[in-house]
Amino acid sequence: MNFTDSIRQTKKDSFVMASLSHEQRNSALSAVADALEARKSDIFEANRIDLANAEAGSLAAPIISRLKFDEHKLNDVINGIRDLINLPDPVGRTLLQRELDSQLILTKTTCPIGVIGVIFESRPDALVQIASLCLKSGNCSVLKGGSEAKNTNRILFDTIHDAAAASGMPEGFSVLIEDRAGIDQLIKMDEYVDLLIPRGSNAFVQYIMNNSRIPVMGHADGICHVYVDGAASIKKAVPVIIDSKTQYVAACNAAETLLVHRDIAHVLIPALAEASGSSITYKGDEETVSLINCQPSTEEDYSTEYLDYVLTVKIVDSIDEAIDHINRYGSHHTDCIITEDVDSAARFTSLVDSAGVYVNCSTRFADGFRYGFGAEVGISTSKLHARGPVGLDGLVTYKYTLRGEGHIVSDYASGNKEFHFRDL
């Protein structure tokens, strides 16, 4: 079967997927979790090959870190699947039920989107999370991971596909793309694919948007900020900043810029530099350079997603200057204020235009698993349909059903009958 025929079959199978019960989908997820555990030796061996190729190719350390799929990451994805099974069914939920007239009932219910194409970075655990979320939500998935993880992706996909198909899922419930040419084919298939979720650089996401008629949901750069207000607690601020930057430096929700109110800068910045030691390389404005040993920053640094142990520091005169900076240079992903002032926190959360706006906690919490969503297919910085970590709720849409007893519009247009809208 060629690529076009394969995607066409996936579209047909999406209608089958939408009709399956919650119990059937959960049974398939349980089989997938068991199969991943049973095949872990083969999975780890495939990952060792990918890691060896990556190291031989001198790939950057953050990419190699994302690529690694060990016992810890396997346990995480299996636990994530088990948690997903325990979540309520996102399909078939009643959002509205309204009587328009006697025996004329309008109902709004959730339903799967259909066929979702997800293009993601070199993280094998992302493949498991995305495939599982699509399965739980009754969607078919078309998956394209980074080429650096091709061996790991293949065995993970085969394991998931075989286990779920044996449990009653249609054969086309998930498809794996293994070459870049497949992306160019996929984005032209608006007749068969309902949604694209690209994860990657801003240039890549823009390429997808500019070359496809398929709706696109997702985010590009993750330029996240921590703003330390003049009324902040130093004791609270330092560990939050360090965690936001270093807990997993290659993630899109890692902080890239630190904004510090001038009233607290002379205390906070040296304390942070001392606490972080050599783990963070700082770039700072002129005043920051006078406080700690760091590199001078440039205008370009404010728009840079480092994905490395580098943090840009800027001293600001007010909370409004910090908000303006974030809204101008940020990627509308996740931004945090550290403050003990309730009014400052309220102003920041109201005016910062980001999918996640935090008070006194690490930006690294921006994650579907940590939100209790059962992992995520990505983080959306758009404002339509889904925003922030996209879990099950972001993978369903809705439809209206109207049930009557021979009702016709002419009766209402002529005035013989009248609507008496009543929510049930």
C-alpha positions as CSV (number, residue, x, y, z in Angstrom):
1,M,0.0,0.0,0.0
2,N,1.5,3.4,-1.0
3,F,1.5,6.4,1.3
4,T,-1.6,8.0,-0.2
5,D,-3.6,4.8,0.0
6,S,-2.4,4.3,3.6
7,I,-3.7,7.8,4.7
8,R,-6.9,7.3,2.8
9,Q,-7.4,4.0,4.7
10,T,-6.7,5.9,8.0
11,K,-9.4,8.4,7.2
12,K,-11.9,5.5,6.7
13,D,-10.7,3.9,9.9
14,S,-11.2,7.2,11.8
15,F,-15.0,6.7,11.5
16,V,-14.6,3.2,13.0
17,M,-12.4,4.6,15.8
18,A,-15.1,7.2,16.6
19,S,-17.7,4.4,17.1
20,L,-15.6,2.3,19.5
21,S,-16.6,2.2,23.2
22,H,-14.5,3.7,26.0
23,E,-14.0,0.1,27.3
24,Q,-12.6,-1.0,23.9
25,R,-10.2,1.9,23.7
26,N,-9.0,1.4,27.3
27,S,-8.5,-2.3,26.7
28,A,-6.2,-1.5,23.8
29,L,-4.3,1.0,25.9
30,S,-3.8,-1.7,28.6
31,A,-2.5,-4.1,25.9
32,V,-0.1,-1.4,24.7
33,A,1.3,-0.9,28.2
34,D,1.9,-4.6,28.7
35,A,3.5,-4.9,25.3
36,L,5.9,-2.1,25.9
37,E,7.0,-3.8,29.2
38,A,7.4,-7.1,27.4
39,R,9.6,-5.7,24.6
40,K,11.7,-3.4,26.6
41,S,15.0,-5.2,25.9
42,D,14.4,-4.8,22.1
43,I,13.4,-1.2,22.6
44,F,16.5,-0.3,24.6
45,E,18.7,-2.0,22.1
46,A,17.2,0.1,19.3
47,N,17.7,3.2,21.3
48,R,21.4,2.3,21.9
49,I,21.8,2.2,18.2
50,D,20.2,5.7,17.8
51,L,22.3,7.1,20.6
52,A,25.5,5.7,19.1
53,N,24.7,7.3,15.8
54,A,23.9,10.6,17.4
55,E,27.2,10.6,19.3
56,A,29.1,9.7,16.2
57,G,27.4,12.5,14.4
58,S,28.4,15.0,17.1
59,L,24.8,16.0,17.9
60,A,24.4,18.6,20.6
61,A,24.0,17.3,24.2
62,P,20.4,18.5,24.6
63,I,19.3,16.5,21.5
64,I,21.1,13.4,22.8
65,S,19.4,13.9,26.2
66,R,16.0,14.0,24.5
67,L,16.8,11.0,22.4
68,K,17.7,8.7,25.3
69,F,15.0,6.2,26.1
70,D,15.9,4.2,29.2
71,E,14.2,2.3,32.0
72,H,13.2,5.5,33.7
73,K,11.5,6.9,30.6
74,L,9.9,3.6,29.8
75,N,8.4,3.4,33.2
76,D,7.2,7.0,32.9
77,V,5.3,6.3,29.6
78,I,3.8,3.1,30.9
79,N,2.6,4.8,34.1
80,G,1.3,7.6,31.9
81,I,-0.8,5.0,29.9
82,R,-2.1,3.5,33.1
83,D,-3.1,7.0,34.3
84,L,-4.7,7.7,31.0
85,I,-6.9,4.6,31.3
86,N,-8.2,5.9,34.6
87,L,-9.3,9.2,33.1
88,P,-12.9,9.8,32.1
89,D,-13.9,9.2,28.5
90,P,-13.5,12.6,26.6
91,V,-15.8,11.3,23.9
92,G,-19.6,11.6,24.1
93,R,-19.7,14.2,26.9
94,T,-22.8,16.3,26.9
95,L,-21.9,20.0,26.8
96,L,-25.4,21.4,26.2
97,Q,-28.9,20.1,26.1
98,R,-31.6,22.6,25.2
99,E,-35.3,22.3,24.4
100,L,-36.1,24.6,21.5
101,D,-39.8,23.7,21.6
102,S,-41.8,20.8,22.9
103,Q,-40.2,17.6,21.7
104,L,-37.5,19.5,19.8
105,I,-34.2,18.9,21.7
106,L,-30.8,20.2,20.7
107,T,-27.7,18.4,22.2
108,K,-24.0,19.3,21.9
109,T,-21.7,16.4,22.5
110,T,-17.9,15.9,22.2
111,C,-16.5,13.7,19.4
112,P,-13.1,12.8,18.0
113,I,-11.4,15.2,15.6
114,G,-10.6,12.4,13.2
115,V,-7.1,12.0,11.7
116,I,-4.4,14.0,13.5
117,G,-0.9,14.4,12.1
118,V,1.8,15.1,14.7
119,I,5.3,16.0,13.7
120,F,7.6,16.0,16.7
121,E,11.2,16.2,17.8
122,S,13.7,13.4,18.6
123,R,11.9,12.2,21.7
124,P,10.8,8.6,21.6
125,D,8.7,9.0,24.7
126,A,6.7,11.6,22.8
127,L,5.7,9.0,20.2
128,V,4.2,6.8,23.0
129,Q,2.4,9.7,24.6
130,I,0.9,11.0,21.4
131,A,-0.2,7.6,20.1
132,S,-1.8,6.8,23.4
133,L,-3.7,10.1,23.7
134,C,-5.0,9.8,20.2
135,L,-6.2,6.3,20.9
136,K,-7.9,7.3,24.2
137,S,-9.7,10.2,22.5
138,G,-10.9,8.0,19.5
139,N,-8.6,9.7,16.9
140,C,-6.4,8.1,14.3
141,S,-2.8,9.4,14.3
142,V,-0.1,9.9,11.7
143,L,3.2,10.2,13.4
144,K,6.5,11.6,12.3
145,G,9.4,11.7,14.8
146,G,12.9,13.0,14.4
147,S,15.2,11.0,12.2
148,E,17.7,10.7,15.0
149,A,15.3,8.4,16.8
150,K,14.3,6.3,13.7
151,N,15.2,2.9,15.2
152,T,13.5,3.6,18.6
153,N,10.5,5.1,16.9
154,R,10.0,2.1,14.7
155,I,10.1,-0.5,17.4
156,L,7.9,1.6,19.7
157,F,5.4,2.1,16.9
158,D,5.3,-1.5,15.9
159,T,4.8,-2.5,19.5
160,I,2.0,-0.1,20.0
161,H,0.3,-0.9,16.6
162,D,0.5,-4.6,17.0
163,A,-0.9,-4.6,20.5
164,A,-3.7,-2.2,19.8
165,A,-4.7,-3.9,16.5
166,A,-4.8,-7.3,18.3
167,S,-7.2,-5.7,20.8
168,G,-9.7,-4.6,18.1
169,M,-8.5,-1.3,16.9
170,P,-8.7,-0.9,13.1
171,E,-5.4,-1.4,11.2
172,G,-5.2,2.2,10.1
173,F,-5.6,3.7,13.6
174,S,-2.0,4.9,13.5
175,V,0.6,5.4,10.8
176,L,4.3,6.1,11.1
177,I,6.2,8.3,8.6
178,E,9.9,7.6,8.4
179,D,11.3,10.0,5.9
180,R,11.1,13.8,5.4
181,A,9.4,13.3,2.0
182,G,6.4,11.9,3.8
183,I,5.9,15.3,5.6
184,D,5.6,17.1,2.3
185,Q,3.0,14.5,1.2
186,L,1.1,14.6,4.5
187,I,0.6,18.4,4.5
188,K,-1.1,18.3,1.1
189,M,-3.6,15.7,2.2
190,D,-6.3,18.1,3.5
191,E,-9.0,15.7,2.2
192,Y,-7.9,13.0,4.6
193,V,-6.2,14.7,7.5
194,D,-8.2,16.9,9.9
195,L,-5.5,18.5,12.0
196,L,-1.7,19.0,12.0
197,I,0.3,19.5,15.2
198,P,3.9,20.4,14.4
199,R,6.5,20.7,17.2
200,G,9.8,22.2,16.4
201,S,11.5,25.5,15.4
202,N,9.6,28.6,14.4
203,A,10.8,28.3,10.9
204,F,9.6,24.7,10.6
205,V,6.1,25.5,12.1
206,Q,5.8,28.5,9.7
207,Y,6.7,26.2,6.8
208,I,3.9,23.8,7.7
209,M,1.4,26.7,8.1
210,N,2.4,28.3,4.8
211,N,2.3,25.1,2.8
212,S,-0.8,23.3,4.0
213,R,-4.6,23.9,3.9
214,I,-5.0,21.6,6.9
215,P,-5.7,23.4,10.2
216,V,-2.5,23.7,12.3
217,M,-2.3,23.7,16.1
218,G,0.9,24.0,18.1
219,H,3.8,26.2,19.1
220,A,7.1,27.2,17.7
221,D,9.8,28.6,20.0
222,G,9.5,28.2,23.8
223,I,10.9,31.6,25.0
224,C,9.7,31.5,28.6
225,H,10.4,34.2,31.3
226,V,10.7,34.5,35.0
227,Y,10.0,37.9,36.4
228,V,11.2,38.6,40.0
229,D,9.1,41.4,41.4
230,G,10.4,44.0,43.9
231,A,8.2,42.3,46.5
232,A,9.6,38.9,45.9
233,S,11.1,36.5,48.5
234,I,14.8,35.7,47.6
235,K,14.5,32.4,49.4
236,K,11.5,31.4,47.2
237,A,12.9,33.0,44.0
238,V,16.3,31.4,43.7
239,P,15.2,27.7,43.6
240,V,12.3,28.5,41.3
241,I,14.6,30.2,38.8
242,I,17.2,27.4,38.9
243,D,14.5,24.8,38.4
244,S,12.9,26.7,35.6
245,K,16.2,26.9,33.8
246,T,18.0,23.6,34.6
247,Q,15.5,20.9,35.6
248,Y,15.3,19.8,31.9
249,V,17.2,22.3,29.9
250,A,16.1,21.0,26.4
251,A,12.4,21.4,27.1
252,C,10.2,24.1,25.5
253,N,9.0,25.2,29.0
254,A,12.5,25.9,30.3
255,A,13.1,29.6,31.2
256,E,15.3,31.6,28.7
257,T,15.1,35.1,30.1
258,L,15.1,36.4,33.7
259,L,13.6,39.8,34.4
260,V,14.5,41.4,37.8
261,H,12.9,44.5,39.3
262,R,15.6,47.1,40.1
263,D,14.6,47.3,43.8
264,I,15.7,43.7,44.4
265,A,18.3,43.2,41.6
266,H,21.4,43.9,43.7
267,V,20.4,41.2,46.2
268,L,18.7,38.6,43.9
269,I,21.2,38.4,41.0
270,P,24.4,37.8,43.1
271,A,22.5,35.3,45.3
272,L,21.3,33.4,42.2
273,A,24.8,33.4,40.7
274,E,26.2,32.0,43.9
275,A,23.5,29.3,44.3
276,S,23.7,28.1,40.7
277,G,27.5,28.0,40.6
278,S,28.8,27.0,37.2
279,S,25.6,25.2,36.1
280,I,24.2,28.3,34.4
281,T,26.0,30.7,32.0
282,Y,24.5,34.2,32.3
283,K,24.2,36.9,29.7
284,G,23.2,40.3,31.2
285,D,22.5,43.9,30.5
286,E,25.1,46.5,31.5
287,E,23.9,46.7,35.1
288,T,23.8,42.9,35.5
289,V,27.4,42.7,34.2
290,S,28.4,45.1,37.0
291,L,26.8,42.7,39.6
292,I,28.1,39.3,38.5
293,N,30.7,37.9,36.2
294,C,28.7,37.3,33.0
295,Q,28.7,37.9,29.3
296,P,27.0,41.1,27.9
297,S,23.6,40.4,26.4
298,T,22.4,41.6,23.0
299,E,18.9,42.4,21.6
300,E,19.0,39.1,19.8
301,D,19.3,37.2,23.1
302,Y,15.8,38.3,24.1
303,S,14.4,36.3,21.1
304,T,16.6,33.3,21.5
305,E,15.5,29.8,22.7
306,Y,18.8,28.4,24.0
307,L,17.7,24.9,25.0
308,D,21.0,25.0,26.9
309,Y,22.3,26.1,30.3
310,V,22.3,29.8,29.3
311,L,20.1,32.5,30.8
312,T,19.6,36.1,29.7
313,V,19.1,38.6,32.6
314,K,17.6,42.0,32.3
315,I,16.9,44.5,35.1
316,V,13.6,46.4,34.7
317,D,12.2,49.5,36.5
318,S,8.6,48.2,36.9
319,I,6.2,45.3,36.6
320,D,4.7,47.0,33.5
321,E,8.1,47.1,31.8
322,A,8.5,43.3,32.5
323,I,5.0,42.6,31.1
324,D,5.7,44.7,28.0
325,H,9.0,42.8,27.5
326,I,7.3,39.4,27.8
327,N,4.5,40.3,25.4
328,R,7.0,41.7,22.9
329,Y,9.8,39.0,23.0
330,G,8.1,36.0,24.4
331,S,6.5,33.1,22.5
332,H,3.2,33.2,24.5
333,H,4.1,29.8,26.0
334,T,4.7,30.0,29.8
335,D,5.8,32.9,32.0
336,C,6.1,33.3,35.7
337,I,6.1,36.1,38.3
338,I,7.7,35.7,41.7
339,T,6.2,38.0,44.2
340,E,4.6,38.3,47.6
341,D,2.4,41.1,46.4
342,V,-1.2,40.0,45.6
343,D,-1.9,43.0,43.4
344,S,1.3,42.5,41.4
345,A,0.4,38.8,40.9
346,A,-3.1,39.7,39.7
347,R,-1.7,42.4,37.3
348,F,0.8,40.0,35.8
349,T,-1.6,37.1,35.3
350,S,-4.2,39.4,33.8
351,L,-1.9,41.2,31.3
352,V,0.7,38.6,30.2
353,D,-0.6,37.1,27.0
354,S,0.6,33.6,27.3
355,A,-0.9,30.1,27.4
356,G,0.5,29.6,30.9
357,V,1.0,32.4,33.5
358,Y,2.4,31.3,36.8
359,V,2.9,32.8,40.3
360,N,5.7,31.6,42.5
361,C,6.4,28.3,40.7
362,S,8.6,26.8,38.0
363,T,7.8,27.2,34.4
364,R,8.6,23.5,34.0
365,F,5.1,22.7,35.4
366,A,3.7,23.5,31.9
367,D,3.2,19.9,31.0
368,G,0.1,17.7,30.3
369,F,1.2,15.0,32.7
370,R,1.8,17.5,35.5
371,Y,-1.6,19.0,34.8
372,G,-3.3,15.6,35.1
373,F,-4.1,15.5,31.4
374,G,-2.4,12.1,30.8
375,A,0.6,13.6,29.0
376,E,0.1,15.8,25.9
377,V,0.5,15.9,22.2
378,G,2.1,19.3,22.4
379,I,1.7,22.7,23.9
380,S,-0.5,25.2,21.9
381,T,0.3,28.9,21.9
382,S,-2.7,29.7,19.7
383,K,-6.0,30.9,21.1
384,L,-8.5,28.9,19.1
385,H,-9.7,25.4,20.1
386,A,-6.9,24.5,22.5
387,R,-4.3,26.5,24.5
388,G,-1.5,25.3,26.7
389,P,-0.7,21.6,27.1
390,V,-3.0,19.7,24.7
391,G,-4.4,16.6,26.4
392,L,-7.6,14.7,25.9
393,D,-9.8,17.8,25.9
394,G,-7.8,19.4,23.1
395,L,-8.2,16.3,21.0
396,V,-12.0,16.3,20.8
397,T,-14.3,18.7,19.0
398,Y,-18.1,18.6,19.2
399,K,-21.2,18.1,17.2
400,Y,-24.9,19.2,17.5
401,T,-27.7,16.7,17.3
402,L,-31.3,17.9,17.0
403,R,-34.2,15.5,17.7
404,G,-37.8,16.3,16.7
405,E,-41.1,14.8,15.9
406,G,-41.7,16.0,12.4
407,H,-40.9,19.7,13.2
408,I,-40.6,22.0,10.2
409,V,-39.2,25.6,10.0
410,S,-42.2,26.9,8.1
411,D,-44.3,26.7,11.3
412,Y,-41.9,29.0,13.1
413,A,-41.4,31.4,10.1
414,S,-45.1,31.8,9.7
415,G,-45.7,32.4,13.4
416,N,-47.8,29.4,13.9
417,K,-45.3,28.2,16.5
418,E,-42.7,29.9,18.7
419,F,-39.4,28.8,20.2
420,H,-39.3,28.7,24.0
421,F,-35.6,28.0,24.6
422,R,-35.1,26.1,27.9
423,D,-31.9,24.5,29.0
424,L,-32.4,21.0,30.3
